[in-house]
Amino acid sequence: MKKIIINGGNKLKGDIYVSGMKNAALPIIFATILTGDMCSIENLPDVTDVNLSLDILAAMGAEIRRTGSTSVIIDTSKLSPECPDNGMVGRLRGSTYLLGALLGRFGDAKVGFSGGCNFGVRPIDQHIKGFQALGADVLNEDDCNHVTAGAGGLHGGSVYLDIASVGATINVMLAAVTARGRTTIDNAAREPHIVDLANFLNMCGARITGAGTSFIKIMGVEELHGCSYTIIPDMIEAGTYMAAAAATGGRVNIKGVIPKHMETVTAKLQEMGVGVDEKDESLIVTRSSALNGTNLKTFFYPGFPTDMQPQFGALLASASGTSVITEGVFDSRFRYVEELAKMKADITVDGRTATINGVERLCGAEVKAVDLRAGAALVIAGLAAEGTTVITGVELIERGYNDIVGKLRKLGADIRLEDTEE
Ligand code: EPU
């Protein structure tokens, strides 16, 4: 069993490099299916979800050639439309993108139910509504999602999303790029990874405009071709290290970021009394006094990211006064609170709201990562706590953080990964 062991209290100091964004890499990897050609992808993070996505494509007959530690060539010319069984796709939320990509390329997609972090019910009704607007039929099957275009193929359509869902926006884009005619997505998600996917698809010959706004237009093209593409930096990884720097004090230069993507996180840290100095492609985070409590509400981009909510929960646990966090995206994203309570955090959850009474200092304890960002929150708490923190459930953290232990150790944290047989 893997464990992360942290002796808290060291101030973080030095430079840290941010990896490519997991949530941009996943749709881009599955989008290579649409090209039926060779794509060279750079700045891929070495995280389990990305590696699993590549394994899924390989199991479907794609040729995957690693060309460096962060680069890969994917050739989907011989890909078969048959999906591997649920053992693989069921471990990943991003596998839902197979629906849009296979529907776009083969006119038919039969994909096992996806998995991913447990935040309560995670329906795909908006994805399905989008496919239907493009002329697809949805077939009821017990063990998978099955959407099919029928003999006429997909056509353009107008899609209004009831929720600005990241996954639904991506899936409709994937299905629409080679559909006949014009598709519009209203109330589209505006996250930077939507823009990254659109940029990738446009480099492959797609005609997408408006990505990054709530209204995306897609003119269908006959076919796509391969390209070379570099994934954007991971704003959530960057934000996690910003929060870690703030939790421990010291001075950390977070390099290889797009500061614009970090604006809401930067603003919240500044409200808490943390210094954030913005350079072209880096952010210097310093803290020289106690943290002030604050209130925050998560929302769709450019709101405060839900994927940074647990990390801020950990940070606010030892900030002065009372702070209130409201989760505006998912039904249930406070499962980490129970673990923080073992570290003597004083947090009460009521539905989508957590009230945090800041304590002087958290205490090390044995805790368990219950999902990816919950695990990151425990790492932050452990770095700031007095004594030793032992975190299990490390595999969940490895889904989305590229060498979190090595990166933090380089900043002076007393942290190590233990892998014992059990
Ligand atoms: N929703 C619906 N119907 C749908 C789709 C979504 O009701 O058809 C609801 C969800 O239940 C949720 C809200 O809409 O309440 C937002 O869900 P969204 O579809 O935007 O999320 P997602 O695509 O499932 C992605 C990321 C998550 C991130 C969210 C929000 C990937 C693979 N996952 O999930 O990332 O939290 O967007 O930004 O990109 C993470 O990286 O830790 C992570 C969980």
Boltz pocket constraint, residues with backbone or C-beta under 6 A from the ligand:
constraints:
  - pocket:
      binder: B
      contacts: [[A, 23], [A, 26], [A, 93], [A, 94], [A, 117], [A, 121], [A, 122], [A, 123], [A, 124], [A, 125], [A, 126], [A, 127], [A, 128], [A, 163], [A, 164], [A, 165], [A, 166], [A, 167], [A, 168], [A, 189], [A, 306], [A, 307], [A, 329], [A, 330], [A, 331], [A, 372], [A, 373], [A, 400]]
      max_distance: 6.0
